[in-house]
Amino acid sequence: MLLIPCPWCGPRDECEFRYGGQSHIAHPAAPASLTDAEWADYLFFRDNPEGLFTERWFHAAGCRRWCDVVRHTADYRVLTSAPCQGGPSGGGEW
Amino acid sequence: MVTGRRISGEPDTSVLFDGRELPAVRGEPLSAALLAAGVRTAAAGVRTGRPRGVVGIGTAEPGAQVRVEAPEFRALAPATGVEVRDGLIAASTAGLGALPVTYRPPQRGPSGPQSSSPITHDLQQEPTGPEVFPPVSHRDPQQEPAGPRPSSPAGRDPQRGSSGPSAFPVVAHRDLQQESPGGQASPSAGRTPPRGDARWAHCEVLVVGAGPAGLAAAAAAAQRGVRVILADEAPRPGGDALGLDPATDRWIAGTTARLADAPEVRLLTRTTVIGHYDHGELVALERRPDGTHLLWRIRARRTVLASGSVERPFAFAGNDLPGVMLAGAAAAYPRRHGVLPGERITVSGCHDEALLAAAALHDAGADIAAVADARPEPGADALAGLARRGIEVRTATAAAGTVPDGRGELAAALLAPVAADGTVTGPAERIGCDLLAVSGGHDPAAALAVQAGGRLRWSEGHAAFLPEGLPATTTCAGALTGVRSVRAAAEQGDRAGRAAAAAALAEGAAPAAMSARGAPPAPETGAASDTGTAPGAGSGSADLPPAGRSGGAEARTAPPMALFTVVRPGGDAAEVFIDLQRDAALDGVRDAVAAGMRSIEHVKRYTTAGTGPDQGRTSATVLTGALAGLLGRGMDEVGGTAPRPPCTPVPFSALAGRARGELLEPLRRTPMNAWHEEHGAVFEDVGQWRRARYYPRDGEDMRAAVLRECAAAREAVGMLDASTLGAITVAGRDAGAFLDRIYTGTLSTLRPGRCRYGVMCTADGMVLDDGVVARISEEEYLVSTTTGNAERVLEWLEEWAQTEWPHLCVHLFNATDHWAVASLVGPASRDVMRELAPDMDVSAEGFRFMSVREGTVAGIPARVLRVSFTGELTYEVNVPAWHGLALWEAAVEAGRRYGVTPYGTEAMHVLRAEKGFIVVGHETDGSVTPLDLGMDWAVAKRKEFVGKRSLTRPDTARPDREQLVGLLPEDPGALLAEGAQLVAEAPGPAGGGRSGPGAGRRGPGERIAAPIGRVTSAYDSAALGRTFALGLLRSGRERHGERLYAVHMGEAVPVRVADPVFYDREGSRRDG
């Protein structure tokens, strides 16, 4: 089980978290203007590197905050953890 | 033949083994009691049924797997790992769990080089081809061929071996009824499994193994003041050094005592570390003396692996007979347990320690029949030690076969000259003996090292795979690294323990205990300076030098030889057992190679070698060696199989711990639960919630009760405990804007005091949840969710609020548990409400549909919603959870004269389905869009929401998607099965076509058309006077009126497709 450093609670067992996939996949500002392929890319396609990967974890059984964790996908080393850098992605249509 | 006896110690109890009472000493392993009593056969081969006896000592035991009946049941345990206690009852595992196949064991007789039996391994005689693997389901026992079974392409079915007449009784198919007391069909039926529990622990240094290296490592780390956990499989520390000599024993006892007194040291005996997981997590199984289990999850900053080594045998014909033991184990029984395992002993090895074992057995009182060493030049000191005892050593010689007696137990050993690769080069010599002690070397117990990230590399000098390349957080010490002397192991452990403690301290903040004690981390000094704690050099008998590379400068030792199989070239290999636990023999390995397999992983799966209870702990290296020999490859080239966790079998009861029965999962009960129980409700679990399903009155079955409950709700007044509906408060300046982005509909335009039905989708456009949203005030909404879905929806809202729109001012709160909800449903519900809430205007004009009021109901502050999930006039009364039962009882009382009838989830489902209302999880499954459900009216056209773009994807916009429909069986009494497939044509005679699940119920040759939909809900309706169903059907909205078939378990029921709203299509009943 991974030991995930929550920026608010410190290192905690993986079972307290929910995985959220790749970080920094912002919702497109104007989905209606996207082609089907572009929208499918947002919906379904994610990086799958062997190496460092920035991914989101949700501390569900703790502070209930999302964080961005940089983890090595081959040896599971965790390099950094920070509060989710969400941002207003919505343009005029939201 | 009398064999084995107790040479010291007095039995203080007795054990029952296979119904025989054996004297025993408390605390010794069962194997010692068996050997002392001369019980040679303790188990039977799982496939061959050949008798098997005790082979080893400690927890690595290839042969004697037994079943423990009492005091605590264990289905399978090594006799060497079962501690003798009062009342111990055990039995051999012969035949238990075997598949009912008829097996004829190979012909018995002298085997090995002198055997005159013909070679049965002959590829040419075996049929080949794909037909030799008949599918299991088609096998007809009546048609089992009488002769030898057809075999695999490789020449022989590895599951069966060869055939021939039996010379000893086959015990593989004992009747289970006779086997188990009480005549239970299953050997474990009716037994209470041992209790288990879980514990979590943190430490700076975890030391695995309490032999000399582990003890020294724990002591060194403890000196630095860090938290130390020391875990060892055995009942007491010492490892293989236990009983070696008085000085070592004194050191072990002294070190153990100091560790036991150290405040930050936890010493776990009878504890096997079963796996090394991520980020320093190790899991350990503690078998406690009272029969309970503790599963430890340990987080360690640093781990010192001092897991020692496992003695390995080498393989030769008949090497599985009871009476063939490991030499080191044979020598350890007298000194550790006062039991001499044989009277006349032949020893065969390929390293100096086997010679030391021969000397030790001689000194313990055994008659040494012969000693063989496969090396041309054994160590001079070991030879001299035996010479002093008048024992001659046959060099370049090894055990090449055995001769069984009438019981299939060892009567004689066959020693033959061997070449450096183990090939027999000359005629064998027959040596009568009751014990053949063999040793092929020592395998470091490196499973955890590999799991930690290390690799194994073959060391010619050690004739062993040694771990290397471990991450910085894990170090190895002692026999695990190939060190064979107690002194050197202890020194290595001492250094490893110091370094681990220093590194753990340097890495993180010092633990509180540390600073309190004022022991600052000191720089690493390198070599161990504190040699005073290490035991004196020397092992074995006083006049024999210690074995291993680090003996004194004057020690004259010779390196071990890599010896895996001793066979005549091309000789029969069916009885050359590689893995006794799986009855996997060398012939299977040869077959695998002949079939073209090269990878050890393939050969493992073909032969099943290494898949037994110890997962290859005692056989893996021999398998690699045998395969390397056959392929002409190096040991590293062949490698080993991945030693995945758990390292030893773990009982499910230990994994489950307390999470059994009622504690398996949290159970959530509503505040009104006591009333439901009192009134005979039948319950169902919905998610974690326990909900009343229906309330049967005298003699009613579910169908009758539900019809009555539904009729009451439609004609008078029914009452539902709706407390389980999720309730999420969404508050804040931007709550409306936030919900607009989440829901398919618009909620910012909702006026305070009003409600609106809403659907939310995932980003791919599929329905996630639905429910009523009430606007309580300008900045506060109450979102209701499907029962059991509140947590999921809350997470969904939090995710978007935090990661996508952190600039929106939104606060989210799960209020589900804070409210108790009673739904009053039916034309008479207004009358009941008038009595319950005299101060509230509950008239159709004063309290309009889809509005929310706060007021007092039954004297309780309440929030009342006029929403409807049934089509009937409904008041949903929400009160603080504490008052839930009071509200319910008051409503029952007030409604008595209106015929108020509590109804459960089953009636609720019927009532909603009659109106065509969906239930998330019934009509949706993550692949259904709002448009598929015909909810275009709930989907806003002019604003953006999560998932909107997906509704115009080519796949979600195609016209032939599955759409919500109603289904009316042509027989109004036929209740469809939920999940039944919808097909357009009645199943008929085949013209090929596909056959679905359940096809077996129909006659052969029938076929079913491809399904075009499925039944999602099916009920019997009081209001309709017939059965009906909802379903999802391809292009369903265009198919109203069509005749289809609902197929389930071989039955096809004709149905008509209909509009999904069956009842009150005009919506005339909602206002009463």
Interface residues (C-beta under 8 A of the other chain):
Chain A: M1 L2 L3 E14 R18 G20 A26 H27 P28 P31 A32 L34 D36 W39 A40 Y42 L43 F44 R56 F58 A60 R64 R65 W66 D75 Y76 V78 C84 G86 G87 P88 S89 G90 E93 W94
Chain B: Y277 D278 H279 G280 E281 R297 R299 G453 P471 R741 A763 D764 E795 E798 E799 Q802 T803 E804 W805 P806 H807 K943 E944 V946 K948 R949 S950 R953 P954
